Amino acid sequence: MKKGLIPVIIITIIVAAFLILYALGITMGLLVSNVPFIAIILVVVVFIILLTMLVMTLIERIKEIKGEDKDDISKY
């Protein structure tokens, strides 16, 4: 495993955990209030999309790190 992969994975896990906790807090708050159920579903869908985008960004970043040349800066 390359040296740069571990911090990227750890940071993604931490951000995902915060996103999930934030989503749970908002969803639980909406369940207690008198908000229509369709609004709650919409909020959950938005958070699922955000979590999916986070995972897709992680996959892209891992591909970048694996395909990176050691002397990449010398090109510029």
Backbone as JSON Lines, residues from 0, in Angstrom:
{"i":0,"aa":"M","n":[0.85,-1.17,0.0],"ca":[0.0,0.0,0.0],"c":[0.9,1.24,0.0]}
{"i":1,"aa":"K","n":[0.57,2.19,-0.85],"ca":[1.37,3.4,-0.93],"c":[1.17,4.26,0.32]}
{"i":2,"aa":"K","n":[2.18,5.07,0.57],"ca":[2.19,5.89,1.78],"c":[1.05,6.92,1.81]}
{"i":3,"aa":"G","n":[0.66,7.45,0.67],"ca":[-0.34,8.5,0.62],"c":[-1.78,8.01,0.71]}
{"i":4,"aa":"L","n":[-2.0,6.71,0.63],"ca":[-3.38,6.2,0.65],"c":[-3.99,6.2,2.05]}
{"i":5,"aa":"I","n":[-3.21,5.91,3.06],"ca":[-3.75,5.77,4.41],"c":[-4.38,7.07,4.91]}
{"i":6,"aa":"P","n":[-3.71,8.24,4.79],"ca":[-4.37,9.47,5.25],"c":[-5.65,9.8,4.49]}
{"i":7,"aa":"V","n":[-5.65,9.53,3.19],"ca":[-6.84,9.81,2.38],"c":[-8.01,8.96,2.85]}
{"i":8,"aa":"I","n":[-7.77,7.7,3.11],"ca":[-8.83,6.8,3.56],"c":[-9.32,7.19,4.96]}
{"i":9,"aa":"I","n":[-8.39,7.52,5.85],"ca":[-8.77,7.9,7.22],"c":[-9.61,9.18,7.21]}
{"i":10,"aa":"I","n":[-9.17,10.17,6.45],"ca":[-9.93,11.43,6.39],"c":[-11.32,11.21,5.81]}
{"i":11,"aa":"T","n":[-11.42,10.36,4.79],"ca":[-12.73,10.07,4.2],"c":[-13.64,9.38,5.21]}
{"i":12,"aa":"I","n":[-13.1,8.46,5.98],"ca":[-13.91,7.77,7.0],"c":[-14.39,8.76,8.06]}
{"i":13,"aa":"I","n":[-13.52,9.67,8.48],"ca":[-13.91,10.67,9.49],"c":[-15.0,11.59,8.95]}
{"i":14,"aa":"V","n":[-14.82,12.07,7.71],"ca":[-15.83,12.97,7.11],"c":[-17.15,12.23,6.91]}
{"i":15,"aa":"A","n":[-17.07,10.96,6.5],"ca":[-18.3,10.17,6.32],"c":[-19.02,9.98,7.66]}
{"i":16,"aa":"A","n":[-18.27,9.74,8.72],"ca":[-18.89,9.57,10.04],"c":[-19.59,10.86,10.48]}
{"i":17,"aa":"F","n":[-18.93,12.02,10.28],"ca":[-19.58,13.29,10.61],"c":[-20.82,13.52,9.77]}
{"i":18,"aa":"L","n":[-20.75,13.19,8.49],"ca":[-21.9,13.38,7.6],"c":[-23.07,12.49,8.04]}
{"i":19,"aa":"I","n":[-22.78,11.26,8.4],"ca":[-23.83,10.35,8.85],"c":[-24.45,10.84,10.16]}
{"i":20,"aa":"L","n":[-23.61,11.28,11.11],"ca":[-24.14,11.79,12.37],"c":[-24.98,13.05,12.16]}
{"i":21,"aa":"Y","n":[-24.52,13.92,11.28],"ca":[-25.27,15.14,10.96],"c":[-26.61,14.79,10.32]}
{"i":22,"aa":"A","n":[-26.59,13.83,9.41],"ca":[-27.83,13.4,8.75],"c":[-28.8,12.79,9.75]}
{"i":23,"aa":"L","n":[-28.27,11.98,10.66],"ca":[-29.15,11.38,11.68],"c":[-29.76,12.46,12.58]}
{"i":24,"aa":"G","n":[-28.97,13.46,12.95],"ca":[-29.48,14.54,13.79],"c":[-30.58,15.32,13.1]}
{"i":25,"aa":"I","n":[-30.36,15.66,11.85],"ca":[-31.38,16.41,11.11],"c":[-32.63,15.56,10.9]}
{"i":26,"aa":"T","n":[-32.44,14.3,10.54],"ca":[-33.58,13.42,10.3],"c":[-34.39,13.2,11.57]}
{"i":27,"aa":"M","n":[-33.72,12.98,12.69],"ca":[-34.44,12.79,13.95],"c":[-35.19,14.06,14.36]}
{"i":28,"aa":"G","n":[-34.57,15.21,14.12],"ca":[-35.25,16.47,14.41],"c":[-36.49,16.67,13.56]}
{"i":29,"aa":"L","n":[-36.39,16.27,12.3],"ca":[-37.55,16.4,11.41],"c":[-38.65,15.4,11.77]}
{"i":30,"aa":"L","n":[-38.26,14.23,12.25],"ca":[-39.27,13.23,12.65],"c":[-40.07,13.71,13.86]}
{"i":31,"aa":"V","n":[-39.43,14.43,14.76],"ca":[-40.11,14.91,15.96],"c":[-41.05,16.06,15.61]}
{"i":32,"aa":"S","n":[-40.67,16.9,14.67],"ca":[-41.51,18.04,14.3],"c":[-42.63,17.61,13.35]}
{"i":33,"aa":"N","n":[-43.44,18.53,12.98],"ca":[-44.58,18.24,12.12],"c":[-44.27,18.52,10.65]}
{"i":34,"aa":"V","n":[-43.18,17.96,10.17],"ca":[-42.77,18.15,8.78],"c":[-43.37,17.01,7.96]}
{"i":35,"aa":"P","n":[-43.82,17.29,6.75],"ca":[-44.35,16.21,5.9],"c":[-43.29,15.12,5.65]}
{"i":36,"aa":"F","n":[-43.77,13.91,5.54],"ca":[-42.87,12.77,5.39],"c":[-42.05,12.86,4.1]}
{"i":37,"aa":"I","n":[-42.59,13.46,3.07],"ca":[-41.88,13.59,1.8],"c":[-40.64,14.48,1.98]}
{"i":38,"aa":"A","n":[-40.7,15.47,2.87],"ca":[-39.54,16.32,3.14],"c":[-38.44,15.53,3.83]}
{"i":39,"aa":"I","n":[-38.83,14.65,4.72],"ca":[-37.86,13.8,5.42],"c":[-37.17,12.88,4.41]}
{"i":40,"aa":"I","n":[-37.94,12.31,3.51],"ca":[-37.36,11.43,2.48],"c":[-36.41,12.22,1.6]}
{"i":41,"aa":"L","n":[-36.77,13.44,1.25],"ca":[-35.93,14.29,0.42],"c":[-34.59,14.58,1.12]}
{"i":42,"aa":"V","n":[-34.64,14.87,2.41],"ca":[-33.41,15.13,3.16],"c":[-32.54,13.88,3.2]}
{"i":43,"aa":"V","n":[-33.13,12.73,3.41],"ca":[-32.37,11.48,3.45],"c":[-31.73,11.2,2.09]}
{"i":44,"aa":"V","n":[-32.45,11.45,1.02],"ca":[-31.91,11.23,-0.33],"c":[-30.72,12.17,-0.58]}
{"i":45,"aa":"V","n":[-30.84,13.41,-0.15],"ca":[-29.73,14.37,-0.33],"c":[-28.48,13.88,0.41]}
{"i":46,"aa":"F","n":[-28.64,13.4,1.63],"ca":[-27.48,12.92,2.38],"c":[-26.91,11.64,1.77]}
{"i":47,"aa":"I","n":[-27.74,10.8,1.22],"ca":[-27.23,9.59,0.54],"c":[-26.43,9.99,-0.7]}
{"i":48,"aa":"I","n":[-26.91,10.98,-1.42],"ca":[-26.17,11.47,-2.6],"c":[-24.82,12.05,-2.17]}
{"i":49,"aa":"L","n":[-24.8,12.83,-1.09],"ca":[-23.55,13.4,-0.6],"c":[-22.56,12.31,-0.18]}
{"i":50,"aa":"L","n":[-23.06,11.28,0.49],"ca":[-22.2,10.18,0.91],"c":[-21.66,9.41,-0.3]}
{"i":51,"aa":"T","n":[-22.49,9.23,-1.32],"ca":[-22.05,8.56,-2.55],"c":[-20.97,9.38,-3.25]}
{"i":52,"aa":"M","n":[-21.15,10.69,-3.29],"ca":[-20.15,11.55,-3.91],"c":[-18.84,11.51,-3.14]}
{"i":53,"aa":"L","n":[-18.91,11.4,-1.83],"ca":[-17.7,11.3,-1.01],"c":[-16.93,10.02,-1.34]}
{"i":54,"aa":"V","n":[-17.65,8.92,-1.49],"ca":[-17.0,7.64,-1.83],"c":[-16.43,7.69,-3.24]}
{"i":55,"aa":"M","n":[-17.15,8.31,-4.18],"ca":[-16.64,8.42,-5.55],"c":[-15.37,9.27,-5.59]}
{"i":56,"aa":"T","n":[-15.33,10.32,-4.79],"ca":[-14.13,11.16,-4.72],"c":[-12.96,10.38,-4.13]}
{"i":57,"aa":"L","n":[-13.23,9.55,-3.14],"ca":[-12.19,8.7,-2.57],"c":[-11.62,7.75,-3.62]}
{"i":58,"aa":"I","n":[-12.48,7.14,-4.4],"ca":[-12.03,6.21,-5.44],"c":[-11.19,6.93,-6.48]}
{"i":59,"aa":"E","n":[-11.63,8.12,-6.89],"ca":[-10.84,8.92,-7.85],"c":[-9.48,9.28,-7.29]}
{"i":60,"aa":"R","n":[-9.45,9.69,-6.03],"ca":[-8.18,10.08,-5.41],"c":[-7.24,8.9,-5.29]}
{"i":61,"aa":"I","n":[-7.74,7.72,-4.98],"ca":[-6.9,6.53,-4.89],"c":[-6.31,6.21,-6.26]}
{"i":62,"aa":"K","n":[-7.11,6.33,-7.31],"ca":[-6.6,6.11,-8.66],"c":[-5.51,7.11,-9.01]}
{"i":63,"aa":"E","n":[-5.69,8.38,-8.6],"ca":[-4.68,9.41,-8.86],"c":[-3.38,9.07,-8.15]}
{"i":64,"aa":"I","n":[-3.48,8.66,-6.9],"ca":[-2.28,8.35,-6.13],"c":[-1.55,7.15,-6.72]}
{"i":65,"aa":"K","n":[-2.28,6.13,-7.13],"ca":[-1.65,4.94,-7.7],"c":[-1.0,5.23,-9.05]}
{"i":66,"aa":"G","n":[-1.56,6.14,-9.83],"ca":[-1.03,6.43,-11.15],"c":[-0.04,7.59,-11.18]}
{"i":67,"aa":"E","n":[0.28,8.12,-10.01],"ca":[1.13,9.3,-9.92],"c":[2.6,8.95,-10.15]}
{"i":68,"aa":"D","n":[3.27,9.77,-10.96],"ca":[4.7,9.61,-11.17],"c":[5.44,10.26,-10.0]}
{"i":69,"aa":"K","n":[6.6,9.7,-9.66],"ca":[7.38,10.29,-8.57],"c":[7.91,11.67,-8.94]}
{"i":70,"aa":"D","n":[8.22,11.86,-10.22],"ca":[8.81,13.12,-10.65],"c":[7.78,13.94,-11.42]}
{"i":71,"aa":"D","n":[6.56,13.96,-10.93],"ca":[5.46,14.62,-11.62],"c":[5.63,16.14,-11.64]}
{"i":72,"aa":"I","n":[6.25,16.72,-10.63],"ca":[6.38,18.16,-10.54],"c":[7.36,18.68,-11.59]}
{"i":73,"aa":"S","n":[8.28,17.87,-12.03],"ca":[9.27,18.33,-13.02],"c":[8.64,18.64,-14.37]}
{"i":74,"aa":"K","n":[7.43,18.22,-14.6],"ca":[6.75,18.5,-15.87],"c":[6.34,19.97,-15.97]}
{"i":75,"aa":"Y","n":[6.29,20.67,-14.86],"ca":[5.77,22.05,-14.85],"c":[6.87,23.05,-14.74]}
